[in-house]
């Protein structure tokens, strides 16, 4: 009876496609309340303010906007920010893989403590990391003095910026590669070995392709984090315009000069870039899940 | 028969061991490289914070962390975290409930958007509130007329902190609640439990470790945030100075020992966070293992 009634109420399929409901029916309560609360909160805290940033930058005319965004000082800051972030993410790609490998495959004294310590850059406030790394890498610092012997200055140069960005991006590659490496089946390696592959060939031809999606995800995460980093870099960079000034710092300078529209324009450039990276990372993670079947 | 099998196995693992693991010297080299890298980038920064903090003696250290400006900075940091963490817990629970237990269109997009504050530079997090509530901002004139100050005051600091720590709880809860499915909650509802009762008795107990985990990470970030807060705070000593900003001021005044003394407090917070995090991971893994064993025994 109820079936009959419901079919009678449905519009004839020839006139309009049956509309898929926005949300599937469920016996569980609270969808309206929870999605409403979450959407309201997210809009107030995140989306409306971010939209305000884009709107503010559009207060400038296109030529003005272009002038701010392509100003030589801004371009120099992009070069430093992107260059140092790429270098730092690259360092983390190589050493992160080695650290993950060692933590998953080998047993040695203090392994669990070291494993826990890998997350330090997530937990240590960036300002603390900034002053600590600066103290280490000045020409008189514990580490910096050795570089200074070779006439290399680390703190207050782009090298120092790279050091800070390496620190803050360190956990990403380790933490994305570690679970994938732990889940790899031993049989594949045994098969490769029994077919006559050397250990290095097995690594390059069998293990590395399997780890590639997670390696790339970790690399992209470290890179994205480095692009926006401010706290740890301002102390070690020296903040010289055209030389060691990162883009977030340039935004800060514009704000201090009450150039709100200029700050918003640079902020919008960074925001768009972050958003693209975020989508890319999601695609990578999707790919990685598909590859590992998880 | 059993003996033959076991000897076969042992021979096999012996052979496999050589073929699927590395020579001893390779192991030693890899472990040394990894440990050197971690010592250089993780251990040394941590060690230098404490040595520099005590470089001028314990007296300077304790003076630096008990002076009124430092005490005020500690208070403000605690206030900001005490508001930001509960706000993001409520949001995280609501968002995770809607996303994990219901099917709706645009879900994947919503999950991506939740991550946005992670991808955005902290400076931009401060900047957006400046553009809204600053004197030249959208609401600036109105706020000025009504004598409400948000920028360069505590509300601005709290807002920036909330933005920065926005995704932490939600991100921990969503994958776990998706994995747990909805059978238990559906059973509770069909058996006549009210929505709240189901939430308190079924949902909350099953996600409690993940929730705590998210809260700990959220708290660490809230107390340590620097970039976003430094845009909106104005850095007025004893008024709008949080601990990380206080470190910057001391450092720029060349009071290095005092700067590192205050920094050592935040480094301790980081260490406590790591210990709690490891404990929770261990506990959650053990409960998971027990549940799996119980399920396979049935």
Interface residues (C-beta under 8 A of the other chain):
Chain A: X20 X22 X23 X24 X26 X27 X28 X29 X30 X31 X33 X34 X35 X37 X38 X41 X42 X45 X46 X47 X49 X50 X52 X53 X56 X95 X98 X99 X101 X102 X103 X105 X106 X108 X112 X114 X116 X117 X118 X119 X120 X121 X122 X123 X124 X125 X126 X127 X128 X129 X131 X132 X133 X135 X136 X142 X143 X166 X167 X170 X186 X189 X190 X193 X194 X199 X202 X224 X225 X227 X228 X229 X230 X231 X235 X247 X248 X249 X251 X252 X255 X258 X260 X263 X264 X267 X270 X271 X274 X275 X277 X278 X279 X282
Chain B: X16 X19 X20 X21 X22 X23 X26 X27 X30 X31 X33 X34 X35 X37 X38 X40 X41 X42 X43 X44 X45 X46 X48 X49 X52 X87 X90 X91 X93 X94 X95 X97 X98 X101 X102 X103 X104 X105 X108 X112 X113 X114 X115 X116 X117 X118 X119 X120 X121 X122 X123 X124 X127 X128 X129 X130 X131 X132 X134 X136 X137 X138 X159 X162 X163 X166 X182 X185 X186 X189 X190 X195 X198 X199 X217 X220 X223 X224 X225 X226 X227 X230 X231 X243 X244 X245 X247 X248 X251 X256 X259 X260 X263 X266 X267 X269 X270 X271 X273 X274 X275 X277 X278
